[in-house]
């Protein structure tokens, strides 16, 4: 939930981007759904014993929470909650493992009754909470509820919190039939976090009802170090928002905490934003993939009454859900993370490994690892199941793919004696820059590489693009056989029509081949070509030039104003240390903006610092990169500092990238200004 003390300002971006207190309602672990056509098991290990005190949530909780889609708007009511329960059953989400239908803030009346009891808002829930719980239970589902470990909840109205009422409130929840409690952190009166959360644990246990316990103290007191015997899950970060930058920042904070997670006690990087509209379907698949690899709770945060078929397809992918719900309960660990190419591996109970190849960058990249690096035993070959494409291959040991910008390829790999029953895996690759000027020809080279132990037969490649684009092969597009480790390499000329507007355009590399047994296989990978315009000679403000790509931690990168809030165009004049600047970019950490320099520019200059609009908050660091090499940085800057000059030599670079990091102390109102930002060409 976006638990801000007031809903009209965004006071702290540790509590807003990643923001204040979104919690999750936990669930007793559902059995992992069966995975059709998944790799055959290798050596099976015993499931880990539950380590939480109440024996609940043995796999990460799965369900729904209304906050991300409704906040405290009037549409959050009894009818909506019942409708979500109906959709769980009708659309197969219950069968996929989703159990909990959870109420967030704003379900209660502003005051307790004369006996000090909580009461449901009579407008939102005219029949009370027990009636809603009974309905949800009648569907074979469970109900969750919310309150705060303070005198009031986080909503600006200030609804009753549970501090000092723990035993009474816990008993009310139990009497209503509540199965899950999300316990927030607002208005806590400075009482020690461990004490507040332990008191509610004891109160829940005293009811005798099994209630999954979600600790939502935003990671402020490092609950991964102490909460395993207190709650079933604990928030590791501030709130998520429906943006690529927010999701990415939270993922990076949660990944290093793998050792703390296990059956009954989970790291919670906040609810899912899948389907809320602020990211692409590619980015939502990454969101869902990485939450599953991290063994995170999967609480749907979109209004399923309005969800698209693509949203249901992502949320109901049982092969990915099975990764999250694996009974061994291991959170994935990072094997590598160089230049935005992430490899994260998760050990599964059947001995297989799930490997996420995640591309953080704005362009397609090849990401590779090996079965050995993922922790698998030596074998002649391995089966490799693509969990989004639902196809199985054999590999000689290389795990590799060209991954689209902001995409994730999710593979389940096993040392399986039946590997030869599957066709060889091939990797589709792209060499060379996908930057091209309108009306001019750019060279591209594609590869179709056999990763399998068996050869690929009758291999052919095709490259397609938008209508009107000329794409011409300059070398053979087919080969009778591609042996293990070898590739079909094809050179192409790509020419967008004269007058094509600057921007990104979709190209697709496709391949067809046959296995030795004659099975026909088709494979494709999308990537983006960027139609660019060379910057003019002389000195130009970068805010006046087109961007190749942009990612921002809160809202969009703004031109000639500060970051402001989450909507485009809501910034203020760029102001650093009381000095106002007319030109520049307003960003929010973590941020990355790329510009085309055409190998014709020599220097980037700016005055940089934390914008004054957040008062004393914010620490950031600025970096300038030229074709993948960092050529300038500032170190950590604070709001107390005046604008600092930064200059970078970008001679010969095709692409200049401007990066803002959070200064190493977590994202908290990190509004960063690239003031008076110029590039000389």
Buried (B, 14 or more C-beta within 10 A) or exposed (E): BBBBBEBEEBBBBBBBBBBBBBBBBBBBBBEBBEBEEBBBBBEEEEBBEBBBBBEBBBBBBBBBBBBBBBBBEEBBBBEBBBBBBBBBEEBBBBEBBBBBBBBBBBBBBEEBEEEEEBBBBEEBBEEBBBBBBBBBBEBEBBBBBBBBBBBBBBBEEBBBBBBBBBBBBBBBBBEBBBBBBBBBBBBBEEBEBBEBBBBBBEBBBEBEBBBBBBBBBBBBBBBBEBBBEBBBBBBBBBBBBBBBBBBBBBBBBBBEBBEBBBBBBBBBBBBBBBBBEBBBBBBBBBBBBBBBBBBBBBBBBBBBEEBEEBBBEBBBBBBBBBBBBBBBBBBBBBBEBEEBBBBBBBBBBBBBBBBBBBBBBBBBBBBBBBBEBBBBEEBEBBBBBBBBEBBBBBBBBBBBBBBBBBBBBBBBBBBBEEBBBBBBBBBBBBEEBBBBBBEEEBEBBBBBBBBBBBBBBBBBBBBEBBEEBEBEBEEEBBBEBBEBEBBBBBBBEBBBEEEBEBEBBEBEBBBBBBBBEEEEBEBEBBBBBBBBEEBEEEEBBBBEBBBBBBBBBBBBBBBBBBBBBBEEEBBBBBBBBEBEBEBBBBBBBBBBBBBBBBBBBBBBBBBBBBBBBBEEBBBBBBBBBBBEEEBBBBEBBBBEBEBBEBEBBBEEBBBBBBBBBBBEEBBBBBBBBBBBBBBBB
